[in-house]
Amino acid sequence: MPKKLLIIESPAKARTIKKYLGPDFRIMASVGHVKDLPVSKLGVDIEAGFKPEYVTIKGKAKILKDLKAAGSEAEEIYLAPDPDREGEATAWHIADELKKGAHQTDKKIFRVLFNELTSKAIREAVASPQTLDKNKFDSQQARRILDRLVGYQISPLLWKKVKGGLSAGRVQSVAVKMICDRERDIQAFDPKEYWSLTAHLQSSAPPPFEARFFKYSGKKMDLQNEEETLKIVSEVKELPFKVSQVTKKQTRKYAPPPFITSLLQQEAFRRLRFSAKKTMSVAQALYEGVDLGTRGLVGLITYMRTDSFRLSDDAISEARALIQQNFGKDYLPETPNRFKSRKGAQEAHEAIRPTSAEIEPASVASYLSKDQLALYTLIWKRFVACQMSPAVLDKTQAEIHAGKAAFRANGSVVVFPGFTTLYQEGLDSAVDEKNGEAVLPPLEKDQVLTLIQLDPAQHFTQPPPRFTEATLIKALEENGIGRPSTYAAILANISGREYVSVEKGRFRPTELGFLVTDLLVISFPDVMDTAFTAQMENNLDRIEGGEIGWTEILESFYGSFEKDLEKAKNEMKGEVLTDVLCSKCHRPMAIKSGKNGIFLACTGYPDCRNTANFVRDEKGRIVLETPAETGKQEGVCEKCGSPMVLKNGKFGPFVACSGYPECKNIWQSAPVNTGVPCPEKDCQGILVEKTSKKGKKFYSCNLYPNCTFATWDEPYDDTCPNCGTRVLSIKHRKNGASVLVCRKKGCGYERPLQKE
């Protein structure tokens, strides 16, 4: 029987580690956390100095029993959960259990940290074990208790005051507030008109190029309206365009740093459209080990929860050797590139990188899933690129005069691609980043150019965009809210609740999100304050650094929180007043939540029981919904053939079968008539737009069930000139273009929609 016991939290990691450790070690998995606060109650004795009540997690009793039995037979115990605060808490709880019982108190228990699952890293870790880190455990314990105090005491308040099943979280609620604040910024935004004037010019040498108006009579000028713009057009269109100044400058674009958790989540969303949760799940599998055939289980990346840009000397040396071999000496800087981590980063950790740069993505592609290969390729390229030479660009700026008007042309040429040969960063917006600007022809001072055309264009300033997962993570990090290891869980909670919807990959708050956020801001100003939340994160870092005790932070927080909680229990009304007056008694109406959703209710209740449904216009103003005209026939019931008629209900207008109660078929909204005839032979029906049970639009014949034609694609009333198929499909490409395509498989006919 081995005298050394190594306990890891994941069976997958245990299998990988077993490959590198000899028969001296018995390796067992705890399968995640073994103890936590109870689910059914607060589990924190506030009066006893915030003493936590830890209980064995459901389903872990047998695992703990097996670990204790193995521990009693071992001379040395090595605890190797993840090298972060949560992993430290897992190790601490296991150690606490192993010490219980006779002759166990003197057992040698060590802590080992695996930043990567490679032979060298594993052997070095077990050869130089550490002691359990009490400060790190206390920091995680303080976070867990803080989150429990907030979540388990505010959530029941929301159940009572607003709606059952709601939840609040110390960080989650602040993130929802940021989404709500952004939406209100969008609603309050007042677009301003402005114009641009672009001159399309030709030199004696190609290519043609563009210059943008920017100055008049020697002073910078912003074009405000059409009249002002067209006046300049009429003034300069017959004048010669002459180059008045040419400025050339060489610039360098330096390689981005290697990935840390937040940057990996952002870039995986931009480039791969992975959610933060999916990114971390795939990264976990790459870290724990992938079966590479004859090579066996291999951990492909280092630990993926880190905020440090530090790279080991061995990793840098390996990357530099690969760059020298694959790209040449010009792509290798004289000295390694180093990157400074943010203040408070855990420099004991490394950045996220491949465990070996020599394991190129193509060499392991056949062993990885599609998602694993995509993420590993991203990590591998980013790591290698971070050690490459900067890109070198020749930038040219030309000033061109036509009378009193001055135009400016910017261009650049890549002299040396450097790291961009291997890697280009993703973008948050749909606007493509021009690599520098357009290429300009050779230009000289006093050179006369040929005007091809003048292009005046109207524009409007744009509101700030809604958050994507990538931009929300970036905002959370910039504001010091949460930690990289928590972002995936935060975003998953937000997306899974009723507080926000996700539209085209962007977060938009629901009316319930606005209501709950407004109530929490009023009742718990500290908890909902971004600066306060950020300071709490700093305090948790201070606990880990041994600067302050964990109970001091909890006592400081709970004093004001308890007062706010008691006040909210008595004063929170579960509604937000509006400036809409009741149509019956003229008292103010308030936004409330009920079992049928969000609605307006008169504040004169119970004397006045008037309620109303509402929507908001683009400025966020409340607009009362007008009840639909009931009784109007909207189609034929596909179940019994009776007329479907329009009705009003608690959730707004809907269409129901007139055969009720014998037939209870309903449509949540009336089908929209597309005007496109059904393509089925001898059918006289019309295609209508409907919504599936999962909320996806589709198009079907209005004579269903007699005709069963249906399609997901938006129909277009025309016939394919190639094969004669009736009704084409409208497709929207990723570049924004819309095209018409033939529905018949294999035909391949396609033409732009805009030419119609």
Protein Blocks (a to p, Z undefined) as FASTA:
>chain_A
ZZbdcddfbfklmmmmmmmpcfkbccddeeiafbdcdfkbnopafknoopacddddehil
mmmmmmmmmmmmpmbdcdfbdfbfklmmmmmmmmmmmmgcehklmpccdddddfbdcfkl
mmmmmmmccdddfklmmmmmmmmmmmmmmmmmmmmmmmmmmoghiacdfklmmmmmmmmm
mmmmmmmpccddddddddddddfbdcddddddfbeehiacddfbfklmmmmmmmmmmpcc
ddfbdcdddddddddddddfklmmmmmmmmnopafklmmmmmmmmmnopcehjnopadfb
dcfbdcbfbdcfklmmmmmmmmmmmnojklpcfbdcdddddehiafkbccdddfblklcf
klmmmmpcfklmmmmmmmmmmmmmmmpccdddddddddddehjbccdddddddfbgkjml
moccddfbfbdcdehiaddddddehiacddfbdcdddddddddddddfklmmmmmmmnop
ajfklmmmmmmmmmmmmkbcceehiacddfklmmmmmmmmmmmmmlmpmklmmmmmmmmm
mmmnopacfklmmmmmmmmmmmmmmmmmmmmgoiacdfbdcfklopacdddddfkbccdd
dfkbckbccdcdddddfkopacddddddehiacbdcfknopacdddddfkopcdddfkbc
kbccdcfbdcddehiacfbghiabdcdddddfkopacdddfkbckbccdcfbdcdddddf
klopghiaddddfkopacdddfbghklpacdfklZZ
